[in-house]
Amino acid sequence: MTDFLAGSAGPLGWAVILATFLLAGFVKGVIGLGLPTVAVGLLATVMTPAQAAALLIVPSFVTNIWQLLAGPRFGGLLRRLWPMMAAIAVGTVASAGLIAGARGPGPASALGIALVAYAVTGLAGLSLRVPPLAEPWL
C-alpha cells in the first residue's frame, strides 16, 4: 500500500485514508490530541511517514490559517513567536533530506516514539510554562 500518492491507491486505499481522518478527528474532539499527529501515526502503518505527512499538508495549512485569522491579536502573537517560527522553518528545511531519503525501520520507529511521547505528555496534562521575560532568549 505504499503507492497511495502515485495514484494507485484504489477504492480500498482511499477508504483507509478517509477512515484515518475520521478517526483522527474523533480522537482530537474527545481527548484533544492533534489531528495531524494521530493521522500521521495511523497512516504511517500503511505508507511511508513522508507520504503520510504529505497527505496532511493542505488540511493542516488550511486549518492553521483559519485559526490564525479567527484568533485574537495576530500582531502580538507574531512579535512574540517569530523567533520560534523562524527556527522551526530552518529546522524543517535542514532536516527534510533526512526524512525524505530515510529507509528502513528507523523513520517509522522514531515517529512512533515521538507520537507516544506526545500522547503521554498530553494525556498526563503536563505542560511547560515559560515566563514572558525568558521567551526571547529561549
N, CA, C and O of each residue as an XYZ file, in Angstrom:
552
protein
N       0.809     -1.193      0.000
C       0.000      0.000      0.000
C       0.851      1.255      0.000
O       0.364      2.311      0.405
N       2.078      1.191     -0.428
C       2.921      2.380     -0.386
C       2.773      3.262     -1.618
O       3.480      4.263     -1.739
N       1.880      2.921     -2.527
C       1.705      3.723     -3.733
C       0.499      4.652     -3.643
O      -0.077      5.001     -4.674
N       0.109      5.057     -2.456
C      -1.038      5.936     -2.288
C      -0.893      7.205     -3.094
O      -1.820      7.605     -3.799
N       0.267      7.848     -2.998
C       0.441      9.137     -3.640
C       0.767      9.009     -5.120
O       0.766     10.012     -5.834
N       1.040      7.824     -5.589
C       1.316      7.613     -7.002
C       0.030      7.473     -7.802
O       0.078      7.292     -9.018
N      -1.106      7.554     -7.145
C      -2.375      7.497     -7.843
C      -2.955      6.109     -7.954
O      -4.000      5.929     -8.580
N      -2.312      5.126     -7.369
C      -2.809      3.759     -7.492
C      -3.394      3.259     -6.176
O      -3.355      2.061     -5.896
N      -3.928      4.155     -5.377
C      -4.463      3.757     -4.079
C      -5.695      2.886     -4.230
O      -5.888      1.948     -3.456
N      -6.527      3.179     -5.209
C      -7.747      2.405     -5.399
C      -8.771      2.722     -4.332
O      -8.486      3.468     -3.395
N      -9.960      2.163     -4.467
C     -11.032      2.454     -3.504
C     -10.692      2.052     -2.073
O     -11.032      2.771     -1.134
N     -10.028      0.919     -1.895
C      -9.673      0.485     -0.540
C      -8.679      1.448      0.100
O      -8.802      1.782      1.278
N      -7.710      1.886     -0.666
C      -6.723      2.827     -0.143
C      -7.356      4.142      0.272
O      -7.028      4.688      1.325
N      -8.255      4.649     -0.545
C      -8.921      5.909     -0.205
C      -9.867      5.725      0.980
O     -10.070      6.653      1.763
N     -10.436      4.550      1.111
C     -11.281      4.269      2.281
C     -10.440      4.277      3.556
O     -10.890      4.760      4.595
N      -9.219      3.743      3.478
C      -8.311      3.759      4.632
C      -7.961      5.203      4.993
O      -7.954      5.562      6.171
N      -7.672      6.026      3.995
C      -7.340      7.432      4.241
C      -8.521      8.150      4.883
O      -8.348      8.870      5.866
N      -9.716      7.960      4.339
C     -10.918      8.596      4.889
C     -11.169      8.136      6.320
O     -11.433      8.958      7.198
N     -11.091      6.840      6.560
C     -11.310      6.306      7.907
C     -10.271      6.861      8.885
O     -10.592      7.150     10.037
N      -9.045      7.006      8.430
C      -7.986      7.554      9.278
C      -8.305      8.988      9.689
O      -8.181      9.345     10.860
N      -8.715      9.806      8.723
C      -9.034     11.198      9.049
C     -10.256     11.295      9.954
O     -10.300     12.145     10.844
N     -11.238     10.444      9.741
C     -12.415     10.452     10.616
C     -12.041     10.047     12.046
O     -12.467     10.686     13.008
N     -11.253      8.996     12.177
C     -10.818      8.552     13.499
C      -9.935      9.603     14.172
O     -10.082      9.866     15.365
N      -9.025     10.199     13.412
C      -8.149     11.232     13.975
C      -8.967     12.444     14.422
O      -8.665     13.038     15.457
N      -9.981     12.814     13.671
C     -10.853     13.909     14.069
C     -11.631     13.580     15.329
O     -11.828     14.443     16.185
N     -12.072     12.343     15.447
C     -12.779     11.894     16.642
C     -11.864     11.962     17.864
O     -12.263     12.458     18.918
N     -10.644     11.464     17.718
C      -9.681     11.492     18.826
C      -9.380     12.935     19.221
O      -9.292     13.247     20.409
N      -9.223     13.813     18.236
C      -8.973     15.237     18.517
C     -10.125     15.822     19.332
O      -9.892     16.557     20.292
N     -11.348     15.506     18.961
C     -12.505     16.036     19.662
C     -12.665     15.481     21.062
O     -13.115     16.194     21.960
N     -12.308     14.227     21.267
C     -12.523     13.589     22.562
C     -11.408     13.895     23.561
O     -11.691     14.286     24.693
N     -10.146     13.722     23.162
C      -9.057     13.894     24.131
C      -8.132     15.057     23.810
O      -7.252     15.381     24.607
N      -8.315     15.688     22.662
C      -7.568     16.894     22.362
C      -6.211     16.711     21.711
O      -5.528     17.703     21.459
N      -5.793     15.493     21.430
C      -4.538     15.311     20.708
C      -4.714     15.821     19.288
O      -5.804     15.718     18.726
N      -3.669     16.363     18.707
C      -3.758     16.962     17.388
C      -4.145     15.978     16.299
O      -3.643     14.854     16.253
N      -5.040     16.409     15.424
C      -5.460     15.573     14.305
C      -4.272     15.160     13.442
O      -4.177     13.985     13.086
N      -3.355     16.073     13.086
C      -2.211     15.636     12.269
C      -1.371     14.575     12.952
O      -0.886     13.651     12.298
N      -1.194     14.696     14.248
C      -0.377     13.728     14.975
C      -0.982     12.339     14.912
O      -0.285     11.361     14.643
N      -2.264     12.254     15.158
C      -2.943     10.956     15.138
C      -2.997     10.416     13.713
O      -2.753      9.230     13.494
N      -3.314     11.269     12.743
C      -3.435     10.822     11.353
C      -2.104     10.311     10.815
O      -2.069      9.272     10.156
N      -1.005     11.022     11.082
C       0.301     10.557     10.598
C       0.651      9.212     11.218
O       1.154      8.321     10.535
N       0.387      9.067     12.504
C       0.679      7.792     13.163
C      -0.081      6.637     12.550
O       0.478      5.560     12.344
N      -1.353      6.852     12.258
C      -2.161      5.778     11.658
C      -1.791      5.537     10.198
O      -1.661      4.390      9.769
N      -1.622      6.614      9.437
C      -1.286      6.454      8.016
C       0.088      5.820      7.824
O       0.311      5.101      6.850
N       1.011      6.084      8.749
C       2.353      5.516      8.629
C       2.357      4.001      8.781
O       3.376      3.359      8.524
N       1.244      3.423      9.190
C       1.176      1.961      9.254
C       0.932      1.342      7.878
O       1.162      0.149      7.683
N       0.463      2.160      6.918
C       0.183      1.628      5.581
C       0.959      2.334      4.487
O       0.843      1.967      3.318
N       1.759      3.352      4.845
C       2.585      4.071      3.869
C       3.787      4.642      4.591
O       3.872      4.560      5.816
N       4.709      5.214      3.852
C       5.893      5.780      4.494
C       5.494      7.033      5.281
O       4.512      7.693      4.942
N       6.256      7.357      6.331
C       5.953      8.582      7.083
C       5.953      9.835      6.211
O       5.159     10.746      6.445
N       6.831      9.894      5.210
C       6.870     11.059      4.324
C       5.578     11.173      3.522
O       5.062     12.276      3.340
N       5.051     10.055      3.043
C       3.783     10.086      2.310
C       2.637     10.482      3.228
O       1.758     11.251      2.838
N       2.647      9.957      4.442
C       1.597     10.298      5.404
C       1.624     11.789      5.714
O       0.576     12.433      5.770
N       2.815     12.335      5.916
C       2.929     13.768      6.193
C       2.479     14.595      4.991
O       1.871     15.652      5.160
N       2.771     14.125      3.788
C       2.369     14.855      2.583
C       0.853     14.964      2.477
O       0.336     15.979      2.009
N       0.140     13.936      2.904
C      -1.323     13.982      2.862
C      -1.891     15.029      3.818
O      -3.033     15.458      3.653
N      -1.123     15.436      4.797
C      -1.615     16.376      5.809
C      -1.255     17.826      5.532
O      -1.676     18.710      6.279
N      -0.496     18.096      4.492
C      -0.045     19.462      4.245
C      -1.214     20.415      4.031
O      -1.304     21.433      4.718
N      -2.096     20.116      3.112
C      -3.196     21.040      2.796
C      -4.189     21.157      3.963
O      -4.503     22.281      4.354
N      -4.698     20.056      4.538
C      -5.628     20.227      5.654
C      -5.013     20.974      6.837
O      -5.683     21.803      7.453
N      -3.769     20.698      7.160
C      -3.121     21.383      8.275
C      -2.941     22.869      7.976
O      -3.188     23.712      8.838
N      -2.515     23.184      6.770
C      -2.306     24.584      6.390
C      -3.618     25.368      6.453
O      -3.662     26.471      6.998
N      -4.682     24.794      5.894
C      -5.973     25.489      5.872
C      -6.498     25.711      7.287
O      -6.929     26.817      7.614
N      -6.471     24.692      8.125
C      -6.999     24.857      9.483
C      -6.138     25.801     10.315
O      -6.668     26.552     11.134
N      -4.826     25.778     10.123
C      -3.961     26.691     10.875
C      -4.188     28.143     10.460
O      -4.220     29.032     11.312
N      -4.343     28.388      9.172
C      -4.616     29.757      8.701
C      -5.983     30.213      9.216
O      -6.142     31.360      9.634
N      -6.953     29.324      9.186
C      -8.291     29.646      9.682
C      -8.226     30.062     11.161
O      -8.783     31.090     11.547
N      -7.542     29.256     11.978
C      -7.415     29.570     13.402
C      -6.639     30.867     13.617
O      -6.963     31.639     14.519
N      -5.630     31.110     12.805
C      -4.846     32.334     12.925
C      -5.714     33.562     12.664
O      -5.664     34.537     13.414
N      -6.498     33.508     11.611
C      -7.328     34.656     11.255
C      -8.499     34.839     12.214
O      -8.950     35.964     12.427
N      -8.994     33.754     12.793
C     -10.129     33.837     13.714
C      -9.697     34.213     15.127
O     -10.503     34.700     15.921
N      -8.432     33.989     15.436
C      -7.959     34.237     16.797
C      -7.661     35.698     17.050
O      -7.616     36.512     16.127
N      -7.461     36.015     18.313
C      -7.181     37.409     18.675
C      -5.706     37.772     18.498
O      -4.829     36.910     18.554
N      -5.456     39.028     18.290
C      -4.125     39.620     18.357
C      -3.065     38.932     17.510
O      -2.073     38.437     18.044
N      -3.259     38.896     16.227
C      -2.278     38.286     15.332
C      -0.930     38.987     15.438
O       0.108     38.328     15.496
N      -0.936     40.311     15.465
C       0.315     41.071     15.544
C       1.098     40.762     16.804
O       2.317     40.591     16.760
N       0.398     40.690     17.933
C       1.067     40.370     19.194
C       1.680     38.982     19.183
O       2.794     38.783     19.668
N       0.953     38.025     18.630
C       1.486     36.662     18.539
C       2.691     36.603     17.607
O       3.666     35.904     17.883
N       2.617     37.336     16.512
C       3.730     37.341     15.572
C       4.986     37.929     16.211
O       6.073     37.369     16.061
N       4.852     39.047     16.920
C       6.013     39.651     17.598
C       6.568     38.714     18.670
O       7.780     38.655     18.882
N       5.692     37.994     19.336
C       6.120     37.119     20.428
C       6.767     35.834     19.927
O       7.746     35.371     20.511
N       6.239     35.256     18.863
C       6.652     33.910     18.459
C       7.509     33.844     17.198
O       7.873     32.745     16.779
N       7.845     34.976     16.577
C       8.567     34.898     15.315
C       9.915     34.184     15.429
O      10.277     33.466     14.498
N      10.688     34.340     16.525
C      11.957     33.594     16.565
C      11.755     32.076     16.562
O      12.503     31.347     15.912
N      10.743     31.609     17.290
C      10.470     30.178     17.320
C      10.028     29.681     15.943
O      10.473     28.629     15.483
N       9.156     30.442     15.292
C       8.670     30.033     13.977
C       9.800     30.029     12.945
O       9.857     29.148     12.087
N      10.693     31.006     13.028
C      11.843     31.032     12.124
C      12.734     29.814     12.353
O      13.198     29.194     11.396
N      12.974     29.470     13.621
C      13.798     28.299     13.933
C      13.140     27.012     13.445
O      13.824     26.109     12.963
N      11.825     26.924     13.567
C      11.107     25.742     13.077
C      11.246     25.629     11.565
O      11.470     24.539     11.038
N      11.112     26.750     10.869
C      11.245     26.732      9.408
C      12.645     26.286      8.988
O      12.789     25.456      8.090
N      13.671     26.834      9.631
C      15.050     26.452      9.310
C      15.281     24.968      9.614
O      15.874     24.252      8.807
N      14.815     24.511     10.772
C      14.984     23.104     11.144
C      14.255     22.159     10.205
O      14.757     21.082      9.887
N      13.070     22.562      9.760
C      12.308     21.727      8.828
C      13.037     21.591      7.498
O      13.178     20.488      6.971
N      13.494     22.701      6.965
C      14.220     22.659      5.688
C      15.515     21.869      5.834
O      15.865     21.075      4.961
N      16.228     22.087      6.942
C      17.504     21.398      7.149
C      17.341     19.890      7.313
O      18.233     19.132      6.933
N      16.227     19.445      7.868
C      16.050     18.013      8.120
C      15.204     17.315      7.058
O      14.967     16.112      7.164
N      14.755     18.024      6.061
C      13.901     17.410      5.028
C      14.587     16.243      4.330
O      13.945     15.237      4.027
N      15.863     16.368      4.079
C      16.599     15.283      3.436
C      16.651     14.028      4.282
O      16.629     12.920      3.747
N      16.719     14.185      5.590
C      16.739     13.024      6.480
C      15.420     12.254      6.391
O      15.402     11.024      6.360
N      14.330     13.000      6.352
C      13.022     12.359      6.315
C      12.746     11.741      4.947
O      12.299     10.598      4.855
N      13.012     12.495      3.892
C      12.679     12.034      2.542
C      13.566     10.881      2.080
O      13.101      9.999      1.359
N      14.833     10.875      2.482
C      15.742      9.855      1.992
C      15.913      8.664      2.910
O      16.640      7.726      2.584
N      15.258      8.689      4.043
C      15.451      7.622      5.024
C      14.748      6.338      4.594
O      13.635      6.371      4.068
N      15.396      5.234      4.819
C      14.840      3.918      4.508
C      14.959      3.034      5.746
O      15.699      3.345      6.679
N      14.232      1.949      5.738
C      14.320      1.004      6.835
C      13.393      1.362      7.979
O      12.553      2.252      7.842
N      13.533      0.683      9.103
C      12.621      0.882     10.231
C      12.905      2.139     11.050
O      12.090      2.502     11.898
N      14.022      2.810     10.829
C      14.403      3.970     11.622
C      13.382      5.091     11.645
O      12.972      5.508     12.728
N      12.946      5.605     10.479
C      11.991      6.720     10.491
C      10.659      6.355     11.147
O      10.107      7.151     11.908
N      10.151      5.184     10.865
C       8.880      4.769     11.456
C       9.017      4.590     12.968
O       8.112      4.947     13.721
N      10.144      4.040     13.410
C      10.368      3.874     14.848
C      10.498      5.221     15.543
O       9.938      5.424     16.620
N      11.235      6.141     14.930
C      11.384      7.478     15.512
C      10.031      8.184     15.573
O       9.719      8.845     16.563
N       9.235      8.046     14.525
C       7.899      8.639     14.522
C       7.052      8.038     15.637
O       6.360      8.763     16.351
N       7.104      6.735     15.787
C       6.330      6.069     16.833
C       6.727      6.535     18.224
O       5.863      6.776     19.067
N       8.020      6.663     18.471
C       8.493      7.132     19.776
C       8.019      8.558     20.034
O       7.563      8.875     21.133
N       8.127      9.416     19.023
C       7.689     10.808     19.183
C       6.188     10.877     19.446
O       5.744     11.667     20.278
N       5.400     10.057     18.746
C       3.947     10.078     18.938
C       3.548      9.564     20.315
O       2.633     10.108     20.933
N       4.211      8.534     20.801
C       3.912      8.019     22.134
C       4.279      9.066     23.194
O       3.516      9.287     24.134
N       5.434      9.703     23.045
C       5.835     10.746     23.999
C       4.829     11.897     23.991
O       4.470     12.415     25.049
N       4.378     12.296     22.809
C       3.387     13.372     22.689
C       2.077     12.973     23.366
O       1.484     13.770     24.093
N       1.630     11.748     23.129
C       0.374     11.285     23.718
C       0.465     11.202     25.240
O      -0.458     11.622     25.938
N       1.561     10.668     25.755
C       1.729     10.560     27.211
C       1.748     11.956     27.834
O       1.104     12.189     28.857
N       2.476     12.873     27.226
C       2.542     14.236     27.743
C       1.172     14.895     27.736
O       0.777     15.528     28.715
N       0.442     14.744     26.624
C      -0.883     15.355     26.515
C      -1.894     14.742     27.463
O      -2.648     15.465     28.113
N      -1.921     13.431     27.552
C      -2.892     12.765     28.415
C      -2.583     12.954     29.899
O      -3.493     12.951     30.728
N      -1.308     13.119     30.234
C      -0.932     13.330     31.629
C      -1.164     14.777     32.064
O      -1.084     15.094     33.250
N      -1.447     15.633     31.120
C      -1.697     17.035     31.446
C      -0.435     17.821     31.755
O      -0.498     18.889     32.364
N       0.710     17.296     31.339
C       1.969     18.003     31.577
C       2.084     19.188     30.621
O       1.744     19.086     29.442
N       2.557     20.286     31.136
C       2.774     21.444     30.273
C       3.949     22.248     30.803
O       4.254     22.222     31.995
N       4.593     22.953     29.907
C       5.711     23.810     30.269
C       5.220     25.247     30.330
O       4.462     25.688     29.467
N       5.643     25.961     31.330
C       5.314     27.380     31.462
C       6.619     28.166     31.368
O       7.565     27.918     32.116
N       6.651     29.089     30.466
C       7.836     29.922     30.274
C       7.475     31.341     30.696
O       6.506     31.904     30.186
N       8.230     31.927     31.612
C       7.961     33.308     31.989
C       8.139     34.221     30.772
O       9.044     34.008     29.965
N       7.285     35.228     30.638
C       7.376     36.120     29.462
C       8.760     36.733     29.248
O       9.170     36.933     28.104
N       9.479     37.031     30.314
C      10.808     37.623     30.150
C      11.827     36.642     29.587
O      12.833     37.057     29.012
N      11.576     35.336     29.746
C      12.513     34.325     29.250
C      12.218     33.922     27.812
O      13.046     33.261     27.185
N      11.065     34.298     27.273
C      10.689     33.885     25.917
C      11.694     34.312     24.843
O      12.044     33.488     23.998
N      12.168     35.548     24.835
C      13.075     35.949     23.735
C      14.343     35.111     23.633
O      14.727     34.726     22.528
N      14.999     34.820     24.740
C      16.241     34.078     24.641
C      16.005     32.581     24.531
O      16.883     31.871     24.042
N      14.864     32.075     24.963
C      14.580     30.647     24.803
C      14.225     30.361     23.371
O      13.950     29.213     23.020
